[in-house]
Amino acid sequence: MKTIFLKKSLLMASILAAAGYAGFASAHTAGGVIDAAGNNASATDFASVSCFDDGSGAPDYLFIQIQDRSAPVQGLLMTMLAAKGNQMVSTSDPVSGDPNPGPGVKLRGGDGTYYIAALKTAAGARTFTVSYHCMTSNDNHTGTEITALQLQ
């Protein structure tokens, strides 16, 4: 059964604390299984993230990070992209199945809509978790909402 990629997690704080990122205690995560049948090398999950001032301050950037929680498979890794306007950043989890996510990256685009995508490098089902955080210029968490656009 296909797991929904963009389900907000109530266990967010414990996941981030375990990964060493307790500073983002009010942040957001999502995850699931991409390409459950394991036969679509180009499977991609796609979403929009809206960054807005929720009273914590004006958004300055979107922070993203991905963790491949599947057992290691040679040549099969997870990557995450974020885009806004004519800017794009990417990050990958270089070690599948370990307790650590890949490095986080920032896309400085202010408030508004960002697009994020989770993809993989080859055919095969992957279980993963993504973190996405709208942040102010003072590194405070601010308004963040996500909408799933494509789930594979």
C-alpha positions as CSV (number, residue, x, y, z in Angstrom):
1,M,0.0,0.0,0.0
2,K,1.3,3.4,-0.9
3,T,2.1,5.6,2.0
4,I,1.3,9.3,1.7
5,F,4.5,11.3,1.3
6,L,3.3,14.5,2.8
7,K,1.6,13.5,6.1
8,K,2.6,15.9,8.8
9,S,4.3,14.0,11.7
10,L,3.3,14.5,15.3
11,L,6.7,12.9,16.3
12,M,8.6,15.8,14.7
13,A,10.5,17.0,17.8
14,S,11.7,13.5,18.7
15,I,12.9,12.8,15.1
16,L,14.8,16.0,14.9
17,A,16.3,15.6,18.4
18,A,17.5,12.2,17.5
19,A,19.1,13.6,14.3
20,G,20.7,16.4,16.3
21,Y,18.5,19.2,15.1
22,A,16.6,20.0,18.3
23,G,16.8,23.7,17.5
24,F,14.0,23.2,14.9
25,A,11.5,21.9,17.5
26,S,8.6,23.7,15.9
27,A,9.5,22.6,12.4
28,H,7.8,20.3,10.0
29,T,8.4,16.8,8.6
30,A,6.7,14.5,6.1
31,G,7.6,11.2,4.7
32,G,6.5,7.9,3.3
33,V,7.4,5.4,0.6
34,I,8.2,6.5,-2.9
35,D,7.7,4.0,-5.7
36,A,6.3,1.2,-3.6
37,A,6.3,-1.2,-6.5
38,G,10.0,-0.5,-7.0
39,N,9.9,-0.2,-10.8
40,N,9.8,3.5,-11.5
41,A,13.4,5.0,-11.5
42,S,12.0,8.5,-12.1
43,A,9.4,8.5,-9.3
44,T,9.1,11.9,-7.8
45,D,7.0,13.3,-5.0
46,F,6.2,17.0,-5.4
47,A,4.7,19.6,-3.1
48,S,4.3,23.3,-2.5
49,V,5.4,25.0,0.7
50,S,3.9,28.4,1.6
51,C,6.0,30.6,3.9
52,F,4.3,33.4,5.7
53,D,4.5,35.6,8.7
54,D,2.6,33.9,11.5
55,G,3.6,36.5,14.0
56,S,7.1,35.1,14.4
57,G,8.5,37.4,11.7
58,A,8.7,37.7,8.0
59,P,10.1,34.6,6.2
60,D,13.6,34.9,4.8
61,Y,14.3,31.3,3.6
62,L,13.2,27.7,3.3
63,F,15.4,25.1,5.0
64,I,15.2,21.5,3.6
65,Q,16.7,18.2,4.5
66,I,16.1,14.5,3.5
67,Q,16.7,11.2,5.3
68,D,16.7,7.9,3.4
69,R,15.5,5.4,6.0
70,S,15.7,2.3,3.7
71,A,18.3,-0.4,3.8
72,P,21.3,0.5,1.6
73,V,21.1,-0.4,-2.1
74,Q,24.1,0.3,-4.3
75,G,23.4,3.3,-6.5
76,L,20.0,4.0,-5.0
77,L,19.8,7.3,-2.9
78,M,17.3,10.0,-2.1
79,T,17.6,13.6,-3.2
80,M,15.5,16.6,-2.3
81,L,15.1,19.8,-4.4
82,A,13.6,23.2,-3.5
83,A,12.8,25.9,-6.1
84,K,11.3,29.4,-6.0
85,G,11.4,31.8,-8.9
86,N,14.7,31.3,-10.8
87,Q,16.5,29.8,-7.8
88,M,17.0,26.1,-6.9
89,V,18.9,24.1,-4.3
90,S,19.3,20.4,-3.7
91,T,20.5,18.0,-1.0
92,S,20.9,14.3,-0.8
93,D,21.3,11.7,2.0
94,P,24.6,10.1,1.2
95,V,24.1,7.1,3.5
96,S,20.9,5.1,3.3
97,G,19.5,3.5,6.5
98,D,21.7,5.3,9.0
99,P,20.0,7.5,11.7
100,N,21.3,10.8,10.1
101,P,19.7,12.9,7.4
102,G,21.7,14.4,4.7
103,P,23.0,18.0,5.0
104,G,20.4,20.8,5.2
105,V,20.3,23.6,2.7
106,K,18.6,27.0,2.5
107,L,16.8,28.7,-0.3
108,R,16.5,32.4,0.3
109,G,13.3,33.5,-1.4
110,G,11.4,35.4,1.3
111,D,7.7,34.8,1.7
112,G,5.5,33.1,-0.8
113,T,5.3,29.6,-2.4
114,Y,8.3,27.3,-2.7
115,Y,8.2,24.0,-4.6
116,I,9.9,20.9,-3.2
117,A,10.5,17.5,-4.7
118,A,11.8,14.2,-3.3
119,L,13.3,11.9,-5.9
120,K,15.6,8.9,-6.2
121,T,18.5,7.8,-8.3
122,A,17.3,4.4,-9.6
123,A,14.3,2.0,-9.5
124,G,13.4,0.6,-6.1
125,A,11.1,1.5,-3.3
126,R,12.5,4.0,-0.7
127,T,11.2,5.0,2.7
128,F,12.2,8.5,3.6
129,T,11.6,11.6,5.7
130,V,11.9,15.2,4.6
131,S,12.1,18.3,6.8
132,Y,11.0,21.7,5.6
133,H,11.1,24.9,7.6
134,C,10.2,28.5,6.8
135,M,12.6,30.6,8.7
136,T,13.2,34.3,9.4
137,S,16.5,36.1,8.9
138,N,17.1,35.6,12.7
139,D,16.7,31.8,12.2
140,N,13.3,31.7,14.0
141,H,10.6,29.3,12.7
142,T,7.7,31.1,11.0
143,G,4.5,30.2,9.2
144,T,4.8,27.0,7.1
145,E,2.1,25.1,5.2
146,I,2.5,22.3,2.8
147,T,0.3,21.0,0.0
148,A,0.9,17.7,-1.8
149,L,0.9,18.1,-5.6
150,Q,2.1,14.6,-6.8
151,L,2.7,11.4,-4.9
152,Q,4.2,8.4,-6.6
